[in-house]
Amino acid sequence: MVLQELWNLITEQVFPVESTCDLFNQYRDEEGLVDAEGAAAIRRRNLRSYVASYAKRPRTLVVGDAAGPWGCRFSGVPFTGEEQLLHLPELPFRGRRSSHDSINPSLLRQGPPPFNSVSAKAFWPFMTRYYRKPGFFVWDSVPFYPHPCGEILGKPKTKAAHRNLCADVLRQIIAILEPRTIVAVGSRAKKALRNVNRTYGLAFEFTKVRHPAYGGQPEFRAQTTEVFSRL
């Protein structure tokens, strides 16, 4: 595997992290009301499929905020929905759904599984053109699902404590990839990257682009196109 060192980091320092009241580790834990049996293992395998899909080392790192309830929470891959793993032909990796077949509708703010997030729908259909050339790796600064306590599929809410908890993993990913370019998708990713610089006395540069959710898709596409046109 081209990114074996990165995969080792994920397995050793991401997968074992215990969930808390407001931060769910989808690679370690399962919630019976929404997760299929063996869901955490499915999500680990999905992420491995993504990491193993690289034929060469990507030189651009794309950083998001955190796993969302309809994307990475169930797929295990940043900016990716279960539905895309199953049915998006241009997606350069594959996987399985981890969601339960019969989820109580009262828990859902969208249609039934397989799930797909607004961000995922905006991200991969556009970003696949850059996946092989010049190549990029996408990672969430908080690779877990932040949510209000007691709301297993509540609106994501990333806190400074979550970013601090995951800062060293992000630092190590940057050190392993040695990216020529780092892209922050949205203001929260920008905060996370600034936090890594401040916490570890680093000075790497990065470019912020608009997050594709909440009406930001046109700006995300235009700004991302500009970044990759310079590579």
SULPEUR-V259037 format. One record per residue. N is the residue number from 1. RES is the residue in one small letter. OMEGA is omega as a letter, one per 20 degrees, with the letter a starting at -180 (NA if undefined). BURIAL is # if it has 16 or more other C-alpha atoms within 10 Angstrom, else .. Layout:
# SULPEUR-V259037
((N;RES;OMEGA;BURIAL) (N;RES;OMEGA;BURIAL))
This chain:
# SULPEUR-V259037
((1;m;a;.) (2;v;a;.) (3;l;a;#) (4;q;a;.) (5;e;r;.) (6;l;r;#) (7;w;r;#) (8;n;r;.) (9;l;a;.) (10;i;a;#) (11;t;a;.) (12;e;a;.) (13;q;r;.) (14;v;a;#) (15;f;a;#) (16;p;a;.) (17;v;a;#) (18;e;r;.) (19;s;r;#) (20;t;r;.) (21;c;a;.) (22;d;r;#) (23;l;a;#) (24;f;r;#) (25;n;a;#) (26;q;r;#) (27;y;a;#) (28;r;a;#) (29;d;r;#) (30;e;r;#) (31;e;a;.) (32;g;a;.) (33;l;a;.) (34;v;a;#) (35;d;r;#) (36;a;r;#) (37;e;a;.) (38;g;a;.) (39;a;a;#) (40;a;r;#) (41;a;r;#) (42;i;a;#) (43;r;r;#) (44;r;r;#) (45;r;r;#) (46;n;r;#) (47;l;r;#) (48;r;r;#) (49;s;r;#) (50;y;a;#) (51;v;a;#) (52;a;a;.) (53;s;a;.) (54;y;r;#) (55;a;r;.) (56;k;a;.) (57;r;r;.) (58;p;a;#) (59;r;r;#) (60;t;r;#) (61;l;r;#) (62;v;a;#) (63;v;r;#) (64;g;a;#) (65;d;a;#) (66;a;r;#) (67;a;r;#) (68;g;a;#) (69;p;a;#) (70;w;r;#) (71;g;a;#) (72;c;r;#) (73;r;a;#) (74;f;a;#) (75;s;a;#) (76;g;a;#) (77;v;a;#) (78;p;r;#) (79;f;a;#) (80;t;r;#) (81;g;r;#) (82;e;a;#) (83;e;r;#) (84;q;r;#) (85;l;a;#) (86;l;a;.) (87;h;a;.) (88;l;a;#) (89;p;a;.) (90;e;r;.) (91;l;a;#) (92;p;r;.) (93;f;a;#) (94;r;r;#) (95;g;a;#) (96;r;r;#) (97;r;a;#) (98;s;a;#) (99;s;r;#) (100;h;r;#) (101;d;a;.) (102;s;r;.) (103;i;r;#) (104;n;a;.) (105;p;a;.) (106;s;r;.) (107;l;a;.) (108;l;r;.) (109;r;r;.) (110;q;a;.) (111;g;a;.) (112;p;r;.) (113;p;j;#) (114;p;a;#) (115;f;r;#) (116;n;a;#) (117;s;r;#) (118;v;a;#) (119;s;r;#) (120;a;r;#) (121;k;r;#) (122;a;a;#) (123;f;a;#) (124;w;r;#) (125;p;r;.) (126;f;a;#) (127;m;r;.) (128;t;a;.) (129;r;a;.) (130;y;a;.) (131;y;a;#) (132;r;a;.) (133;k;j;.) (134;p;r;.) (135;g;r;#) (136;f;r;#) (137;f;a;#) (138;v;a;#) (139;w;r;#) (140;d;r;#) (141;s;r;#) (142;v;a;#) (143;p;a;#) (144;f;a;#) (145;y;r;#) (146;p;a;#) (147;h;r;#) (148;p;r;.) (149;c;r;.) (150;g;r;.) (151;e;a;.) (152;i;r;#) (153;l;a;#) (154;g;a;#) (155;k;a;.) (156;p;r;#) (157;k;a;.) (158;t;r;#) (159;k;r;.) (160;a;r;.) (161;a;r;.) (162;h;r;#) (163;r;r;#) (164;n;r;#) (165;l;a;.) (166;c;a;#) (167;a;a;#) (168;d;r;#) (169;v;r;#) (170;l;r;#) (171;r;a;#) (172;q;r;.) (173;i;r;#) (174;i;a;#) (175;a;a;.) (176;i;a;.) (177;l;a;#) (178;e;a;.) (179;p;r;#) (180;r;a;.) (181;t;r;#) (182;i;a;#) (183;v;r;#) (184;a;r;#) (185;v;r;#) (186;g;a;#) (187;s;a;.) (188;r;r;#) (189;a;r;#) (190;k;r;#) (191;k;a;#) (192;a;a;#) (193;l;r;#) (194;r;r;#) (195;n;r;#) (196;v;r;#) (197;n;a;#) (198;r;a;.) (199;t;a;.) (200;y;r;.) (201;g;a;.) (202;l;a;.) (203;a;r;.) (204;f;r;.) (205;e;r;.) (206;f;r;#) (207;t;r;.) (208;k;r;#) (209;v;a;#) (210;r;r;#) (211;h;a;#) (212;p;r;#) (213;a;r;#) (214;y;r;.) (215;g;a;.) (216;g;a;.) (217;q;r;#) (218;p;r;.) (219;e;r;.) (220;f;a;#) (221;r;a;#) (222;a;a;.) (223;q;r;#) (224;t;r;#) (225;t;r;.) (226;e;r;.) (227;v;a;#) (228;f;r;#) (229;s;a;.) (230;r;a;.) (231;l;NA;.))
